[in-house]
Amino acid sequence: MSSPINFQIVESESSFLDPRSDYTQTTIRFQVRTDPLTKRTGHFSHFVGLTPQKLDLEAYTKPELKGFCPFCPENRGKATPQFLKEIVPEGRTSRNEAMLVPNLFPYEVHSSIVIMTSDHVVPLNGFDETRLFDTLLLGTEFLKRTRKVSPSLPYHLVTWNYMPPSGGGLVHPHQQYFATEHPGNLVMDELRASQEFYEKHGRTFWLELINEEMKRGERYIGETTQAHWFTSFVCFSRLGDILCVFPDVFSIDDFNESHIPSIISGLLKVFRYYQSTGIYSFNASLIFGPVGQQSFPCHFRIVPRSFLNMRDYASDMAFFQIILAEPVCMKLPEQICREVREYF
């Protein structure tokens, strides 16, 4: 049986007289790809690449740059808020270095932060199994608590902005956890398209995608116990995205402590790849759909971030992404897959 998933690529080119070669005609190729689920497009161009710009992370430990940090251990007790008793009776919860607190500037009805570490600055090789496990366990337990308090809120999200290019407000490592009716436009587009695919074909798009990517071998990276990892056919980042799908987990109710090592195992491998290529910043998310549906499984996405240059601190996001909502990537996912696979 042929797969209903279509990986559509439109190849094109642009020609000009190049001053770098005495104004001889030069032709540059690029691609426009269509996401097989949402049908949104993404550009792949500028293949000379983007070299992640180095940032002096240790400088953020200096008092004049660090400033006041509410997440450092000596400040947590007096600078972070406490939960209402019906949500977290003890006000805050902790596990080793990690601490769960409400977001002082909430985005949603239930909006929390897990402070991940005692250290203010943690490079990628500073995240070990314990730190990641404690963080994810505290955060997902919070999401399960919100299910009991507010069962009408159908969506549950985990998000992580790491280091300045990602747009995070504090360098001190932390993740955000939400229970919401409004998970974002992309999540809603994916949810609707996943349901339509399920109704039309009688099986989930995401399991079909996993099987198709495994068969093709171009973007499939590997498996970690209960999860599958592959590069995204259409990438949100200039440096390419990596996806992880739990095909048997559809809502926060299906997620338990045994799933956490699958994320951690793959994530640590991705971190080693990032370190080898100079990537030191990213956005990441773990998305859970509504209870009761069987078409939209839990999935994790990690998106590298970098400044374009350190002279101007030029952002890697521009009009394409911000105004046109069109992602641009400078590296093909098939190449990224070959590089990451060596770490799995």
C-alpha positions as a Markdown table, in Angstrom:
| # | Residue | x | y | z |
|---|---|---|---|---|
| 1 | Met | 0.0 | 0.0 | 0.0 |
| 2 | Ser | 1.5 | 3.4 | -1.0 |
| 3 | Ser | 1.7 | 6.0 | 1.7 |
| 4 | Pro | -0.7 | 9.0 | 1.5 |
| 5 | Ile | 2.1 | 11.2 | 2.8 |
| 6 | Asn | 3.5 | 13.4 | 0.1 |
| 7 | Phe | 7.0 | 15.0 | 0.6 |
| 8 | Gln | 6.7 | 17.9 | -1.9 |
| 9 | Ile | 9.8 | 19.8 | -3.0 |
| 10 | Val | 9.9 | 22.6 | -5.6 |
| 11 | Glu | 13.4 | 23.3 | -6.8 |
| 12 | Ser | 14.2 | 26.7 | -8.3 |
| 13 | Glu | 17.0 | 29.0 | -9.0 |
| 14 | Ser | 18.0 | 32.6 | -9.3 |
| 15 | Ser | 20.7 | 34.1 | -11.6 |
| 16 | Phe | 22.7 | 37.3 | -11.4 |
| 17 | Leu | 26.0 | 38.8 | -12.4 |
| 18 | Asp | 28.4 | 38.1 | -9.5 |
| 19 | Pro | 30.9 | 40.8 | -8.4 |
| 20 | Arg | 32.9 | 38.0 | -6.7 |
| 21 | Ser | 33.8 | 36.5 | -10.1 |
| 22 | Asp | 34.2 | 39.6 | -12.3 |
| 23 | Tyr | 30.4 | 39.8 | -12.9 |
| 24 | Thr | 30.1 | 36.5 | -14.7 |
| 25 | Gln | 26.7 | 34.9 | -14.5 |
| 26 | Thr | 26.1 | 32.9 | -11.3 |
| 27 | Thr | 23.1 | 30.7 | -10.6 |
| 28 | Ile | 22.0 | 29.8 | -7.1 |
| 29 | Arg | 19.6 | 27.0 | -6.4 |
| 30 | Phe | 17.0 | 26.9 | -3.5 |
| 31 | Gln | 14.0 | 24.9 | -2.5 |
| 32 | Val | 10.5 | 25.4 | -1.2 |
| 33 | Arg | 9.1 | 22.5 | 0.7 |
| 34 | Thr | 5.5 | 21.8 | 1.7 |
| 35 | Asp | 4.9 | 20.3 | 5.1 |
| 36 | Pro | 3.1 | 17.0 | 4.5 |
| 37 | Leu | 0.7 | 17.6 | 7.4 |
| 38 | Thr | -0.2 | 21.3 | 7.6 |
| 39 | Lys | 0.6 | 22.2 | 4.0 |
| 40 | Arg | 2.6 | 25.2 | 5.2 |
| 41 | Thr | 5.7 | 26.0 | 3.1 |
| 42 | Gly | 9.3 | 26.6 | 4.2 |
| 43 | His | 12.2 | 27.9 | 2.2 |
| 44 | Phe | 15.6 | 26.2 | 2.1 |
| 45 | Ser | 18.3 | 28.6 | 0.7 |
| 46 | His | 21.6 | 30.3 | 1.4 |
| 47 | Phe | 23.3 | 27.0 | 1.6 |
| 48 | Val | 26.7 | 28.6 | 2.3 |
| 49 | Gly | 25.4 | 28.1 | 5.8 |
| 50 | Leu | 25.2 | 29.9 | 9.1 |
| 51 | Thr | 28.1 | 29.4 | 11.6 |
| 52 | Pro | 26.8 | 29.6 | 15.2 |
| 53 | Gln | 28.3 | 32.7 | 16.7 |
| 54 | Lys | 30.2 | 32.1 | 19.9 |
| 55 | Leu | 29.0 | 33.8 | 23.1 |
| 56 | Asp | 31.0 | 34.2 | 26.3 |
| 57 | Leu | 28.7 | 32.3 | 28.6 |
| 58 | Glu | 30.9 | 32.6 | 31.6 |
| 59 | Ala | 30.5 | 36.4 | 31.3 |
| 60 | Tyr | 27.0 | 35.9 | 32.6 |
| 61 | Thr | 28.4 | 34.9 | 36.0 |
| 62 | Lys | 30.0 | 38.3 | 36.5 |
| 63 | Pro | 27.9 | 40.5 | 38.9 |
| 64 | Glu | 27.8 | 43.5 | 36.5 |
| 65 | Leu | 26.2 | 41.4 | 33.7 |
| 66 | Lys | 24.3 | 38.9 | 35.9 |
| 67 | Gly | 22.4 | 41.4 | 37.9 |
| 68 | Phe | 19.7 | 40.1 | 40.2 |
| 69 | Cys | 18.5 | 36.6 | 39.4 |
| 70 | Pro | 15.3 | 35.4 | 41.2 |
| 71 | Phe | 16.2 | 31.8 | 40.2 |
| 72 | Cys | 19.5 | 31.5 | 42.1 |
| 73 | Pro | 19.2 | 29.5 | 45.3 |
| 74 | Glu | 19.8 | 32.4 | 47.7 |
| 75 | Asn | 16.9 | 34.4 | 46.1 |
| 76 | Arg | 14.2 | 31.8 | 45.3 |
| 77 | Gly | 12.6 | 31.8 | 48.7 |
| 78 | Lys | 11.8 | 35.6 | 48.7 |
| 79 | Ala | 11.7 | 36.4 | 44.9 |
| 80 | Thr | 9.5 | 33.7 | 43.5 |
| 81 | Pro | 5.7 | 33.5 | 44.0 |
| 82 | Gln | 3.8 | 30.5 | 45.5 |
| 83 | Phe | 0.9 | 28.5 | 44.1 |
| 84 | Leu | -2.6 | 28.6 | 45.4 |
| 85 | Lys | -3.3 | 25.9 | 47.9 |
| 86 | Glu | -5.7 | 24.0 | 45.7 |
| 87 | Ile | -3.0 | 23.6 | 43.0 |
| 88 | Val | 0.2 | 23.1 | 45.1 |
| 89 | Pro | -0.6 | 22.9 | 48.8 |
| 90 | Glu | 3.0 | 23.4 | 49.8 |
| 91 | Gly | 3.3 | 26.6 | 47.7 |
| 92 | Arg | 6.3 | 25.4 | 45.8 |
| 93 | Thr | 7.8 | 21.9 | 45.1 |
| 94 | Ser | 11.4 | 20.9 | 44.8 |
| 95 | Arg | 13.4 | 17.9 | 43.7 |
| 96 | Asn | 17.2 | 18.2 | 44.3 |
| 97 | Glu | 18.3 | 21.4 | 42.4 |
| 98 | Ala | 15.0 | 21.8 | 40.6 |
| 99 | Met | 12.1 | 23.9 | 41.9 |
| 100 | Leu | 8.6 | 24.4 | 40.6 |
| 101 | Val | 7.1 | 27.9 | 41.0 |
| 102 | Pro | 4.3 | 29.9 | 39.4 |
| 103 | Asn | 5.2 | 32.3 | 36.6 |
| 104 | Leu | 5.2 | 35.8 | 38.0 |
| 105 | Phe | 4.2 | 37.0 | 34.5 |
| 106 | Pro | 1.8 | 34.3 | 33.4 |
| 107 | Tyr | 0.8 | 33.6 | 29.9 |
| 108 | Glu | -2.1 | 31.2 | 30.7 |
| 109 | Val | -4.5 | 30.3 | 33.5 |
| 110 | His | -2.0 | 27.7 | 34.8 |
| 111 | Ser | 1.5 | 29.0 | 34.0 |
| 112 | Ser | 4.5 | 27.6 | 35.9 |
| 113 | Ile | 8.3 | 27.6 | 35.7 |
| 114 | Val | 10.7 | 24.9 | 36.7 |
| 115 | Ile | 14.0 | 26.3 | 37.8 |
| 116 | Met | 16.3 | 23.6 | 36.5 |
| 117 | Thr | 19.6 | 24.1 | 38.4 |
| 118 | Ser | 21.3 | 25.8 | 41.2 |
| 119 | Asp | 24.0 | 27.1 | 38.9 |
| 120 | His | 23.2 | 30.4 | 37.1 |
| 121 | Val | 25.0 | 29.4 | 33.9 |
| 122 | Val | 24.9 | 25.8 | 32.6 |
| 123 | Pro | 26.5 | 24.9 | 29.3 |
| 124 | Leu | 25.0 | 22.0 | 27.3 |
| 125 | Asn | 27.4 | 19.5 | 28.8 |
| 126 | Gly | 26.2 | 20.5 | 32.2 |
| 127 | Phe | 22.8 | 18.9 | 31.7 |
| 128 | Asp | 22.9 | 15.4 | 33.0 |
| 129 | Glu | 20.2 | 12.7 | 33.4 |
| 130 | Thr | 19.4 | 13.8 | 37.0 |
| 131 | Arg | 18.9 | 17.5 | 36.2 |
| 132 | Leu | 16.8 | 16.8 | 33.2 |
| 133 | Phe | 14.7 | 14.1 | 34.9 |
| 134 | Asp | 14.0 | 16.2 | 38.0 |
| 135 | Thr | 12.9 | 19.1 | 35.8 |
| 136 | Leu | 10.6 | 17.1 | 33.6 |
| 137 | Leu | 9.1 | 15.1 | 36.5 |
| 138 | Leu | 8.3 | 18.2 | 38.5 |
| 139 | Gly | 6.8 | 19.9 | 35.4 |
| 140 | Thr | 4.7 | 17.1 | 34.1 |
| 141 | Glu | 3.4 | 16.4 | 37.6 |
| 142 | Phe | 2.3 | 20.0 | 37.7 |
| 143 | Leu | 0.4 | 19.5 | 34.4 |
| 144 | Lys | -1.3 | 16.4 | 35.8 |
| 145 | Arg | -2.4 | 18.5 | 38.9 |
| 146 | Thr | -3.9 | 21.1 | 36.6 |
| 147 | Arg | -5.9 | 18.4 | 34.9 |
| 148 | Lys | -7.6 | 17.7 | 38.2 |
| 149 | Val | -8.2 | 21.3 | 39.1 |
| 150 | Ser | -9.2 | 22.5 | 35.5 |
| 151 | Pro | -10.2 | 19.5 | 33.5 |
| 152 | Ser | -11.7 | 21.8 | 30.9 |
| 153 | Leu | -8.3 | 23.1 | 29.8 |
| 154 | Pro | -7.5 | 20.6 | 27.0 |
| 155 | Tyr | -3.9 | 21.4 | 26.0 |
| 156 | His | -0.7 | 21.0 | 28.0 |
| 157 | Leu | 2.7 | 22.4 | 26.8 |
| 158 | Val | 6.3 | 22.3 | 27.9 |
| 159 | Thr | 8.5 | 25.0 | 26.5 |
| 160 | Trp | 12.2 | 25.8 | 26.9 |
| 161 | Asn | 14.1 | 28.9 | 25.8 |
| 162 | Tyr | 17.8 | 28.3 | 26.3 |
| 163 | Met | 20.4 | 31.1 | 26.2 |
| 164 | Pro | 20.0 | 34.6 | 24.8 |
| 165 | Pro | 19.4 | 34.0 | 21.0 |
| 166 | Ser | 16.3 | 31.9 | 22.0 |
| 167 | Gly | 14.5 | 35.0 | 23.4 |
| 168 | Gly | 14.6 | 33.7 | 27.0 |
| 169 | Gly | 14.4 | 36.5 | 29.7 |
| 170 | Leu | 16.9 | 34.9 | 32.0 |
| 171 | Val | 20.1 | 32.9 | 31.4 |
| 172 | His | 19.5 | 30.8 | 34.5 |
| 173 | Pro | 18.1 | 27.5 | 33.1 |
| 174 | His | 14.3 | 27.1 | 33.3 |
| 175 | Gln | 11.4 | 25.6 | 31.5 |
| 176 | Gln | 7.8 | 26.8 | 31.3 |
| 177 | Tyr | 4.7 | 24.6 | 31.7 |
| 178 | Phe | 1.2 | 25.6 | 30.6 |
| 179 | Ala | -2.4 | 24.2 | 30.7 |
| 180 | Thr | -4.4 | 26.2 | 28.2 |
| 181 | Glu | -7.3 | 26.5 | 25.8 |
| 182 | His | -5.1 | 28.3 | 23.3 |
| 183 | Pro | -2.0 | 26.3 | 22.5 |
| 184 | Gly | -1.0 | 28.4 | 19.5 |
| 185 | Asn | -1.8 | 28.6 | 15.8 |
| 186 | Leu | 0.6 | 25.9 | 14.7 |
| 187 | Val | -0.6 | 23.4 | 17.3 |
| 188 | Met | -4.2 | 24.0 | 16.2 |
| 189 | Asp | -3.3 | 23.6 | 12.6 |
| 190 | Glu | -1.5 | 20.3 | 13.3 |
| 191 | Leu | -4.4 | 19.1 | 15.5 |
| 192 | Arg | -7.0 | 19.8 | 12.8 |
| 193 | Ala | -4.9 | 18.3 | 10.0 |
| 194 | Ser | -4.1 | 15.2 | 12.1 |
| 195 | Gln | -7.8 | 14.6 | 12.8 |
| 196 | Glu | -8.7 | 15.1 | 9.1 |
| 197 | Phe | -5.9 | 12.6 | 8.1 |
| 198 | Tyr | -7.2 | 10.1 | 10.7 |
| 199 | Glu | -10.8 | 10.4 | 9.5 |
| 200 | Lys | -9.8 | 10.0 | 5.9 |
| 201 | His | -7.2 | 7.1 | 6.2 |
| 202 | Gly | -8.2 | 5.4 | 9.4 |
| 203 | Arg | -4.7 | 5.7 | 10.9 |
| 204 | Thr | -2.6 | 8.4 | 12.5 |
| 205 | Phe | -0.5 | 10.7 | 10.3 |
| 206 | Trp | 2.3 | 10.6 | 12.9 |
| 207 | Leu | 2.7 | 6.8 | 12.9 |
| 208 | Glu | 2.5 | 6.8 | 9.1 |
| 209 | Leu | 5.2 | 9.5 | 9.1 |
| 210 | Ile | 7.4 | 7.5 | 11.4 |
| 211 | Asn | 7.0 | 4.4 | 9.2 |
| 212 | Glu | 7.6 | 6.4 | 6.0 |
| 213 | Glu | 10.7 | 8.1 | 7.5 |
| 214 | Met | 12.1 | 4.8 | 8.7 |
| 215 | Lys | 11.6 | 3.2 | 5.3 |
| 216 | Arg | 13.2 | 6.1 | 3.4 |
| 217 | Gly | 16.1 | 6.5 | 5.8 |
| 218 | Glu | 16.8 | 10.1 | 4.7 |
| 219 | Arg | 15.6 | 11.9 | 7.9 |
| 220 | Tyr | 15.1 | 9.1 | 10.4 |
| 221 | Ile | 17.7 | 9.4 | 13.2 |
| 222 | Gly | 16.9 | 6.6 | 15.6 |
| 223 | Glu | 14.7 | 5.3 | 18.4 |
| 224 | Thr | 14.9 | 5.7 | 22.2 |
| 225 | Thr | 12.7 | 3.1 | 23.9 |
| 226 | Gln | 9.3 | 4.6 | 23.4 |
| 227 | Ala | 10.1 | 7.5 | 21.0 |
| 228 | His | 11.2 | 8.1 | 17.5 |
| 229 | Trp | 13.6 | 10.8 | 16.4 |
| 230 | Phe | 14.0 | 12.4 | 13.0 |
| 231 | Thr | 14.7 | 15.7 | 11.3 |
| 232 | Ser | 11.8 | 17.7 | 10.2 |
| 233 | Phe | 11.0 | 17.8 | 6.5 |
| 234 | Val | 10.2 | 21.5 | 6.8 |
| 235 | Cys | 12.4 | 23.2 | 9.5 |
| 236 | Phe | 11.5 | 26.3 | 11.6 |
| 237 | Ser | 15.2 | 27.2 | 12.3 |
| 238 | Arg | 17.9 | 28.3 | 10.0 |
| 239 | Leu | 20.0 | 25.5 | 11.4 |
| 240 | Gly | 17.3 | 22.8 | 11.1 |
| 241 | Asp | 14.9 | 21.1 | 13.6 |
| 242 | Ile | 14.8 | 17.7 | 15.2 |
| 243 | Leu | 11.5 | 16.0 | 16.1 |
| 244 | Cys | 10.7 | 13.3 | 18.6 |
| 245 | Val | 7.3 | 11.5 | 18.5 |
| 246 | Phe | 5.7 | 9.2 | 21.1 |
| 247 | Pro | 3.2 | 7.3 | 18.9 |
| 248 | Asp | 1.3 | 5.8 | 21.9 |
| 249 | Val | 1.0 | 9.0 | 24.0 |
| 250 | Phe | -1.9 | 11.4 | 23.1 |
| 251 | Ser | -2.5 | 13.4 | 26.2 |
| 252 | Ile | -0.9 | 14.3 | 29.6 |
| 253 | Asp | -2.9 | 11.4 | 31.1 |
| 254 | Asp | -1.0 | 8.9 | 28.9 |
| 255 | Phe | 2.4 | 10.3 | 29.9 |
| 256 | Asn | 4.2 | 8.9 | 32.9 |
| 257 | Glu | 7.6 | 8.8 | 34.6 |
| 258 | Ser | 8.7 | 5.9 | 32.3 |
| 259 | His | 8.5 | 8.2 | 29.3 |
| 260 | Ile | 10.9 | 10.8 | 30.6 |
| 261 | Pro | 14.2 | 8.7 | 30.0 |
| 262 | Ser | 13.3 | 8.4 | 26.3 |
| 263 | Ile | 13.3 | 12.2 | 26.0 |
| 264 | Ile | 16.5 | 12.6 | 28.1 |
| 265 | Ser | 18.4 | 9.8 | 26.2 |
| 266 | Gly | 17.8 | 11.5 | 22.8 |
| 267 | Leu | 18.2 | 15.0 | 24.1 |
| 268 | Leu | 21.7 | 14.3 | 25.5 |
| 269 | Lys | 22.7 | 12.8 | 22.2 |
| 270 | Val | 21.4 | 15.9 | 20.4 |
| 271 | Phe | 23.3 | 18.1 | 22.9 |
| 272 | Arg | 26.5 | 16.3 | 22.0 |
| 273 | Tyr | 25.8 | 17.0 | 18.3 |
| 274 | Tyr | 25.1 | 20.6 | 19.1 |
| 275 | Gln | 28.4 | 21.0 | 20.9 |
| 276 | Ser | 30.3 | 19.5 | 18.0 |
| 277 | Thr | 28.8 | 22.1 | 15.6 |
| 278 | Gly | 29.0 | 25.1 | 17.9 |
| 279 | Ile | 25.2 | 25.4 | 18.6 |
| 280 | Tyr | 24.7 | 26.7 | 22.2 |
| 281 | Ser | 21.1 | 28.0 | 22.1 |
| 282 | Phe | 17.7 | 26.6 | 21.2 |
| 283 | Asn | 13.9 | 26.7 | 21.6 |
| 284 | Ala | 12.2 | 23.4 | 22.5 |
| 285 | Ser | 8.6 | 22.2 | 23.2 |
| 286 | Leu | 6.8 | 19.1 | 24.3 |
| 287 | Ile | 3.1 | 19.2 | 23.2 |
| 288 | Phe | 0.2 | 17.1 | 24.5 |
| 289 | Gly | -3.2 | 17.1 | 22.8 |
| 290 | Pro | -6.6 | 16.8 | 24.4 |
| 291 | Val | -7.7 | 13.7 | 26.4 |
| 292 | Gly | -9.8 | 11.2 | 24.4 |
| 293 | Gln | -8.5 | 11.8 | 20.9 |
| 294 | Gln | -6.3 | 9.3 | 19.1 |
| 295 | Ser | -5.0 | 11.3 | 16.1 |
| 296 | Phe | -2.5 | 13.8 | 17.6 |
| 297 | Pro | 0.3 | 12.1 | 19.6 |
| 298 | Cys | 2.7 | 13.8 | 22.0 |
| 299 | His | 5.8 | 15.2 | 20.2 |
| 300 | Phe | 8.9 | 17.1 | 21.1 |
| 301 | Arg | 10.7 | 19.6 | 18.8 |
| 302 | Ile | 14.0 | 21.3 | 19.3 |
| 303 | Val | 15.0 | 24.3 | 17.2 |
| 304 | Pro | 18.6 | 25.7 | 17.3 |
| 305 | Arg | 19.0 | 29.4 | 17.6 |
| 306 | Ser | 22.0 | 31.7 | 16.9 |
| 307 | Phe | 22.9 | 35.3 | 16.3 |
| 308 | Leu | 23.7 | 36.0 | 12.6 |
| 309 | Asn | 26.7 | 38.0 | 13.8 |
| 310 | Met | 28.1 | 39.3 | 17.1 |
| 311 | Arg | 29.0 | 42.8 | 15.7 |
| 312 | Asp | 25.3 | 43.8 | 15.5 |
| 313 | Tyr | 23.8 | 40.9 | 17.5 |
| 314 | Ala | 21.7 | 40.4 | 14.5 |
| 315 | Ser | 18.8 | 38.0 | 15.1 |
| 316 | Asp | 18.4 | 34.8 | 13.1 |
| 317 | Met | 14.7 | 35.7 | 12.8 |
| 318 | Ala | 13.7 | 38.3 | 10.2 |
| 319 | Phe | 10.7 | 39.4 | 8.0 |
| 320 | Phe | 10.2 | 35.9 | 6.6 |
| 321 | Gln | 9.6 | 34.3 | 10.0 |
| 322 | Ile | 8.0 | 37.3 | 11.8 |
| 323 | Ile | 5.8 | 38.9 | 9.2 |
| 324 | Leu | 5.3 | 36.2 | 6.6 |
| 325 | Ala | 5.3 | 33.3 | 9.1 |
| 326 | Glu | 7.5 | 31.4 | 6.6 |
| 327 | Pro | 10.5 | 29.5 | 8.1 |
| 328 | Val | 13.9 | 29.7 | 6.4 |
| 329 | Cys | 16.5 | 27.0 | 6.7 |
| 330 | Met | 20.1 | 27.1 | 5.5 |
| 331 | Lys | 20.8 | 23.4 | 5.9 |
| 332 | Leu | 18.9 | 20.4 | 4.4 |
| 333 | Pro | 17.3 | 18.1 | 7.0 |
| 334 | Glu | 18.8 | 15.1 | 5.2 |
| 335 | Gln | 22.3 | 16.4 | 5.9 |
| 336 | Ile | 21.5 | 17.2 | 9.5 |
| 337 | Cys | 20.1 | 13.7 | 9.9 |
| 338 | Arg | 23.3 | 12.1 | 8.7 |
| 339 | Glu | 25.3 | 14.2 | 11.1 |
| 340 | Val | 23.1 | 13.6 | 14.2 |
| 341 | Arg | 22.7 | 9.9 | 13.5 |
| 342 | Glu | 26.3 | 9.3 | 14.5 |
| 343 | Tyr | 25.4 | 10.3 | 18.0 |
| 344 | Phe | 22.5 | 7.8 | 18.4 |
